[in-house]
Amino acid sequence: MKDPGTWKGAAAGALLATGMLVALPASADPAVTMYGVISSALRYTSDIDGRHNDQTEVTASGIGGSRLGIKGAEDLGGGNQAIFQLESGFGTDSGKPEYGILFGRQAYVGLAGSWGSLTVGRQYHAVNNVGWTFNPLDQGWGNYWSDPFYSGGDIFMQGYRIDNSVVYKHTRGPLSVQFDYGAGEQPGGGAGRGATFGGGILYQRDGLALGLAYDRRRAAAEGGNTVGNYAVGASYAFGKATAYAGRLGRQESAGDARFSLSFVGLGYQLTPALHLSGAYYRYGQNAGVTTQFQPTPLRLGSGHADVFAMVADYALSKRTSLFFEADVNDGHDGAVGRETEYWGSGPVTDVAHARRTGVMLGIRHQF
């Protein structure tokens, strides 16, 4: 995860603090909840830039993104509710807001009932919701600073959220569905230009979970890049263990670039306080893959990476945990350029093999 960015306007910090404090009196209403996560860690990474340079840092978040949020519901009668959620992410290393947006994680309002829910705003899309369900290292805590799901430059979740979106969700028995639409809001572009369309389905019963999702974001301009992302996964809980398997994919119309991330992993509750998890990820890219952030894209071509990672999470209490994480990313050919551009100071195109290793020790508190 990159640096969360900076405030846009000197008053934004005061606005966040004021908004949260104003919400406190409403907490007397059991339908309104204020919550948060504060997570930070010390991380060491070797060969972070493909030039054998190492880095030691305090990460913006450790395991589980730091956030502060308010959510609530109002009974409208007849089994219906008005619902809302506002959630701001921030980096614990600097206090800066995530994405440079006041409520960058979530901001929506809508209606809910036995028929499902219909919400409008900035929201997680189906690929995000299904994909993270099957990450072997997630375990409900959320992503972490060096998560293997970021392989290839954090491309598999298509931005995680959709602005200007309308989302429908419904759960019946073991089956949950989601359909999402994000308005492109391009002048003269009609309803489709720049728009996002997608959906997903999740089945959960007796320890077994299966999921599939797809989201497609159309190009905002003629000749632009249309992007499609998918997530498919399965997990099975038995005894103290849970096994995971899945695959993420992405296709871009620009250069017909294609990316994939396949994975298997296992989580195990060793003691009531200690949870262990480990996984293997195989990243691949082919066809017309280029750099992401250069003024003039550089062609990288095909490549792959083998990623190994493990997490140990020890609960000091119901709200506070210590965690240790270790990972190895063994990149080859064009994958070296994607990884070094995202994590290092720029894309390395003259190195055919680079191995990045990292360890992280941190603490997480939830309220």
C-alpha positions as CSV (number, residue, x, y, z in Angstrom):
1,M,0.0,0.0,0.0
2,K,1.4,3.4,-0.9
3,D,1.6,6.5,1.3
4,P,-2.0,7.5,2.0
5,G,-1.4,11.0,0.7
6,T,-2.0,14.5,2.1
7,W,-4.9,16.6,3.2
8,K,-6.5,18.7,0.5
9,G,-7.0,21.9,2.4
10,A,-5.8,23.0,5.8
11,A,-9.2,22.7,7.4
12,A,-9.7,19.0,6.6
13,G,-8.0,17.8,9.8
14,A,-10.2,20.0,11.9
15,L,-13.3,18.9,9.9
16,L,-12.5,15.2,10.6
17,A,-12.0,15.8,14.3
18,T,-15.1,18.0,14.5
19,G,-17.3,15.5,12.6
20,M,-16.3,12.6,14.8
21,L,-16.9,14.5,18.0
22,V,-20.3,15.7,16.8
23,A,-21.2,12.1,16.3
24,L,-20.4,11.1,19.9
25,P,-23.7,12.3,21.5
26,A,-25.6,10.2,18.9
27,S,-23.8,7.1,20.3
28,A,-26.5,7.1,23.0
29,D,-28.7,5.9,20.3
30,P,-27.9,2.1,20.0
31,A,-28.5,2.4,16.2
32,V,-25.4,4.6,15.8
33,T,-22.0,3.2,16.3
34,M,-18.5,4.9,16.3
35,Y,-15.7,2.4,15.7
36,G,-12.1,2.3,14.6
37,V,-8.9,0.4,14.0
38,I,-5.4,1.6,14.8
39,S,-2.6,-0.6,13.4
40,S,1.1,0.1,12.9
41,A,4.3,-1.8,12.5
42,L,8.0,-1.7,12.0
43,R,9.1,-3.3,8.7
44,Y,12.4,-4.2,7.2
45,T,12.6,-5.0,3.5
46,S,15.7,-6.2,1.6
47,D,16.3,-5.3,-2.1
48,I,13.2,-3.1,-2.2
49,D,14.2,-1.4,-5.5
50,G,15.8,-4.3,-7.4
51,R,19.2,-2.6,-6.9
52,H,20.1,-4.3,-3.6
53,N,19.0,-1.4,-1.5
54,D,17.2,-2.2,1.8
55,Q,14.6,-0.2,3.7
56,T,13.5,0.1,7.3
57,E,10.2,2.0,8.0
58,V,7.3,2.5,10.2
59,T,4.4,1.5,8.0
60,A,1.2,3.6,7.5
61,S,-0.8,0.6,8.7
62,G,0.2,-2.8,9.8
63,I,-2.3,-5.6,9.5
64,G,-5.8,-4.1,9.1
65,G,-5.9,-0.6,7.7
66,S,-6.2,2.1,10.3
67,R,-9.6,3.8,10.2
68,L,-12.2,5.8,12.1
69,G,-15.9,5.4,11.2
70,I,-19.5,6.0,12.0
71,K,-22.4,3.8,11.0
72,G,-26.0,3.7,11.8
73,A,-29.6,2.7,11.1
74,E,-33.0,4.1,11.6
75,D,-36.1,2.0,11.9
76,L,-38.6,3.1,9.2
77,G,-41.3,0.5,10.1
78,G,-42.4,-2.5,8.1
79,G,-39.1,-4.1,8.5
80,N,-37.3,-1.4,6.6
81,Q,-34.3,0.8,7.7
82,A,-32.4,3.8,6.6
83,I,-28.7,3.0,6.8
84,F,-25.4,5.0,6.4
85,Q,-21.7,4.6,6.9
86,L,-18.8,7.1,6.9
87,E,-15.3,5.7,7.2
88,S,-12.0,7.5,7.0
89,G,-8.6,5.8,6.6
90,F,-5.4,7.2,7.8
91,G,-1.7,6.4,8.2
92,T,-0.5,5.9,11.8
93,D,3.0,6.8,10.8
94,S,2.2,10.4,9.9
95,G,-1.5,10.9,10.6
96,K,-2.2,11.7,6.9
97,P,-5.5,10.6,5.4
98,E,-5.8,7.7,3.1
99,Y,-6.3,8.7,-0.6
100,G,-6.3,12.4,0.5
101,I,-10.0,12.1,1.0
102,L,-12.0,12.8,4.2
103,F,-14.0,9.6,4.0
104,G,-11.8,7.7,1.5
105,R,-12.7,4.2,2.7
106,Q,-16.6,4.4,2.6
107,A,-19.3,7.0,2.4
108,Y,-22.8,5.9,1.6
109,V,-26.5,6.1,2.5
110,G,-29.4,3.9,1.6
111,L,-32.3,1.6,2.5
112,A,-32.4,-2.0,3.8
113,G,-35.0,-4.6,4.6
114,S,-35.9,-8.2,4.1
115,W,-35.5,-7.5,0.4
116,G,-31.8,-6.6,0.7
117,S,-30.1,-3.3,0.7
118,L,-29.7,-0.5,-1.8
119,T,-27.1,2.1,-1.1
120,V,-25.5,5.1,-2.9
121,G,-22.1,6.7,-2.5
122,R,-18.4,5.6,-2.4
123,Q,-18.5,1.8,-1.8
124,Y,-16.6,-1.5,-2.1
125,H,-17.3,-3.4,-5.3
126,A,-18.0,-7.1,-5.6
127,V,-14.5,-8.1,-6.6
128,N,-13.1,-6.6,-3.4
129,N,-15.7,-8.1,-1.2
130,V,-15.4,-11.6,-2.6
131,G,-11.7,-11.5,-3.2
132,W,-10.6,-10.6,0.3
133,T,-12.9,-13.3,1.7
134,F,-10.5,-15.9,0.4
135,N,-7.1,-14.3,1.1
136,P,-5.4,-16.9,3.4
137,L,-3.7,-14.2,5.4
138,D,-6.7,-11.9,5.8
139,Q,-8.6,-13.8,8.6
140,G,-11.1,-10.9,8.9
141,W,-8.4,-8.4,9.8
142,G,-8.1,-6.9,6.4
143,N,-5.2,-6.3,4.1
144,Y,-1.7,-5.4,5.4
145,W,1.2,-3.3,4.2
146,S,3.0,-5.9,2.1
147,D,0.1,-8.1,1.3
148,P,0.7,-10.5,-1.7
149,F,-2.6,-9.3,-3.1
150,Y,-0.6,-6.2,-4.1
151,S,1.6,-8.2,-6.5
152,G,2.0,-6.5,-9.9
153,G,1.4,-3.1,-8.4
154,D,-1.9,-3.4,-6.6
155,I,-4.0,-4.0,-9.7
156,F,-6.3,-6.9,-8.8
157,M,-8.9,-5.0,-6.9
158,Q,-9.5,-2.3,-9.4
159,G,-9.3,0.5,-6.9
160,Y,-11.3,-1.5,-4.2
161,R,-14.2,1.0,-4.3
162,I,-16.4,2.7,-6.8
163,D,-17.3,6.4,-6.6
164,N,-20.7,7.6,-7.6
165,S,-22.0,4.1,-7.2
166,V,-25.3,2.3,-6.6
167,V,-24.9,-1.1,-4.9
168,Y,-27.6,-3.8,-4.2
169,K,-26.9,-6.6,-1.8
170,H,-29.1,-9.5,-0.6
171,T,-28.5,-12.5,1.6
172,R,-30.9,-15.5,1.7
173,G,-29.8,-18.5,3.7
174,P,-26.2,-19.5,2.7
175,L,-26.3,-17.4,-0.5
176,S,-25.3,-13.7,-0.8
177,V,-25.3,-11.6,-4.0
178,Q,-24.1,-8.1,-4.9
179,F,-24.6,-6.0,-8.0
180,D,-22.8,-2.7,-8.4
181,Y,-22.9,0.2,-10.9
182,G,-20.6,3.3,-10.9
183,A,-21.7,6.2,-13.0
184,G,-18.9,7.4,-15.3
185,E,-20.1,11.0,-15.1
186,Q,-18.3,11.9,-18.4
187,P,-19.8,14.8,-20.2
188,G,-21.3,13.6,-23.5
189,G,-20.2,10.1,-22.7
190,G,-23.6,8.6,-22.2
191,A,-24.3,6.1,-19.5
192,G,-21.5,3.8,-20.3
193,R,-18.3,5.9,-20.8
194,G,-16.1,5.6,-17.6
195,A,-18.8,3.6,-15.9
196,T,-18.2,0.4,-13.8
197,F,-20.5,-2.6,-13.9
198,G,-20.1,-5.7,-11.8
199,G,-21.5,-8.3,-9.4
200,G,-20.6,-11.3,-7.3
201,I,-22.0,-14.3,-5.5
202,L,-20.9,-15.9,-2.3
203,Y,-22.0,-19.3,-0.8
204,Q,-21.3,-20.1,2.8
205,R,-22.5,-23.2,4.7
206,D,-21.1,-25.8,7.2
207,G,-17.5,-24.5,6.9
208,L,-17.5,-24.4,3.1
209,A,-17.3,-21.1,1.3
210,L,-17.4,-20.5,-2.5
211,G,-17.3,-17.2,-4.3
212,L,-17.1,-15.5,-7.7
213,A,-17.1,-11.9,-8.8
214,Y,-16.4,-9.7,-11.8
215,D,-16.2,-5.9,-12.3
216,R,-15.6,-4.0,-15.5
217,R,-14.6,-0.4,-15.8
218,R,-15.1,1.1,-19.2
219,A,-12.7,3.6,-20.7
220,A,-13.5,7.3,-19.8
221,A,-12.5,8.5,-23.3
222,E,-12.5,7.1,-26.8
223,G,-9.5,4.8,-27.3
224,G,-8.9,4.7,-23.5
225,N,-8.2,1.7,-21.3
226,T,-11.1,-0.6,-20.4
227,V,-10.3,-2.8,-17.4
228,G,-11.9,-6.1,-16.3
229,N,-11.1,-7.8,-12.9
230,Y,-12.4,-11.1,-11.5
231,A,-12.0,-13.0,-8.3
232,V,-12.8,-16.7,-7.6
233,G,-12.1,-18.6,-4.4
234,A,-13.0,-21.4,-2.0
235,S,-12.3,-22.1,1.6
236,Y,-13.1,-25.0,4.0
237,A,-12.9,-24.9,7.8
238,F,-12.2,-28.1,9.6
239,G,-11.4,-28.3,13.3
240,K,-9.0,-25.5,14.1
241,A,-7.9,-25.1,10.5
242,T,-9.1,-23.4,7.4
243,A,-7.8,-24.1,3.9
244,Y,-8.0,-21.6,1.1
245,A,-7.6,-21.5,-2.7
246,G,-8.3,-18.9,-5.3
247,R,-7.4,-16.8,-8.3
248,L,-7.5,-13.1,-9.2
249,G,-7.3,-11.8,-12.7
250,R,-7.2,-8.6,-14.7
251,Q,-7.4,-7.8,-18.4
252,E,-6.7,-4.4,-20.0
253,S,-7.8,-3.4,-23.4
254,A,-4.6,-1.3,-23.8
255,G,-2.0,-3.7,-25.2
256,D,-4.3,-6.6,-24.3
257,A,-2.3,-6.8,-21.0
258,R,-3.2,-9.7,-18.8
259,F,-2.4,-10.4,-15.2
260,S,-3.2,-13.3,-12.8
261,L,-2.6,-14.3,-9.1
262,S,-3.3,-17.8,-8.0
263,F,-2.9,-18.8,-4.4
264,V,-3.3,-21.6,-1.8
265,G,-3.0,-21.3,2.0
266,L,-3.8,-22.5,5.4
267,G,-4.9,-20.8,8.7
268,Y,-4.6,-22.5,12.1
269,Q,-5.8,-21.5,15.5
270,L,-2.9,-22.9,17.5
271,T,-4.2,-21.6,20.9
272,P,-7.1,-19.4,21.9
273,A,-4.8,-16.4,21.5
274,L,-2.4,-17.4,18.7
275,H,-3.4,-17.8,15.1
276,L,-1.0,-18.8,12.4
277,S,-1.4,-18.6,8.6
278,G,0.8,-19.1,5.6
279,A,0.3,-19.1,1.8
280,Y,1.9,-19.4,-1.6
281,Y,1.0,-17.0,-4.4
282,R,1.9,-17.3,-8.1
283,Y,1.8,-14.0,-10.0
284,G,1.9,-13.8,-13.8
285,Q,1.7,-11.1,-16.5
286,N,1.8,-11.3,-20.2
287,A,1.1,-9.6,-23.6
288,G,1.5,-5.8,-23.7
289,V,2.2,-5.0,-20.0
290,T,3.7,-1.6,-19.3
291,T,4.7,0.5,-16.3
292,Q,1.8,2.2,-14.4
293,F,3.2,5.5,-13.2
294,Q,5.6,6.8,-15.8
295,P,4.7,9.9,-17.9
296,T,5.5,7.7,-21.0
297,P,4.7,4.1,-20.3
298,L,7.6,1.7,-20.7
299,R,7.0,-1.8,-22.1
300,L,7.8,-4.6,-19.6
301,G,6.3,-7.6,-21.3
302,S,5.8,-11.0,-19.7
303,G,7.0,-12.1,-16.3
304,H,6.1,-13.9,-13.1
305,A,6.8,-14.0,-9.4
306,D,6.6,-16.6,-6.7
307,V,5.5,-15.1,-3.3
308,F,5.6,-16.9,0.1
309,A,4.1,-15.2,3.2
310,M,3.2,-16.1,6.8
311,V,1.5,-14.3,9.6
312,A,1.4,-15.0,13.4
313,D,-1.2,-13.0,15.3
314,Y,-1.3,-13.1,19.1
315,A,-4.4,-11.6,20.9
316,L,-3.5,-9.8,24.1
317,S,-7.2,-9.1,24.6
318,K,-10.4,-9.0,22.6
319,R,-9.3,-5.7,21.2
320,T,-5.5,-5.6,21.1
321,S,-3.2,-8.0,19.2
322,L,0.5,-8.3,18.4
323,F,1.5,-9.6,14.9
324,F,4.5,-10.8,13.1
325,E,4.7,-11.2,9.3
326,A,7.4,-12.4,6.9
327,D,7.3,-12.6,3.1
328,V,9.5,-13.4,0.0
329,N,8.8,-12.1,-3.5
330,D,10.9,-13.8,-6.2
331,G,10.3,-11.9,-9.4
332,H,11.4,-12.7,-12.9
333,D,11.6,-10.7,-16.2
334,G,8.8,-8.1,-16.6
335,A,7.5,-8.7,-13.1
336,V,10.6,-7.1,-11.7
337,G,9.7,-3.8,-13.4
338,R,6.1,-3.8,-12.0
339,E,7.3,-4.6,-8.4
340,T,10.2,-2.1,-8.3
341,E,8.0,0.7,-9.8
342,Y,5.4,0.1,-7.1
343,W,7.6,-0.5,-4.0
344,G,10.9,1.1,-5.0
345,S,11.9,4.5,-6.6
346,G,11.1,3.5,-10.2
347,P,10.8,0.6,-12.6
348,V,13.9,-1.6,-13.1
349,T,14.0,-2.9,-16.7
350,D,17.6,-4.3,-17.0
351,V,17.3,-6.9,-14.2
352,A,15.8,-10.3,-15.1
353,H,15.6,-11.6,-11.5
354,A,15.1,-9.9,-8.1
355,R,14.2,-11.3,-4.7
356,R,12.6,-9.0,-2.2
357,T,12.2,-10.2,1.4
358,G,10.6,-8.5,4.4
359,V,9.6,-8.9,8.0
360,M,7.2,-6.9,10.0
361,L,6.4,-6.6,13.7
362,G,3.4,-4.6,14.9
363,I,0.4,-4.0,17.1
364,R,-3.3,-3.5,16.3
365,H,-6.1,-2.1,18.5
366,Q,-9.8,-2.1,17.6
367,F,-12.6,-0.2,19.3
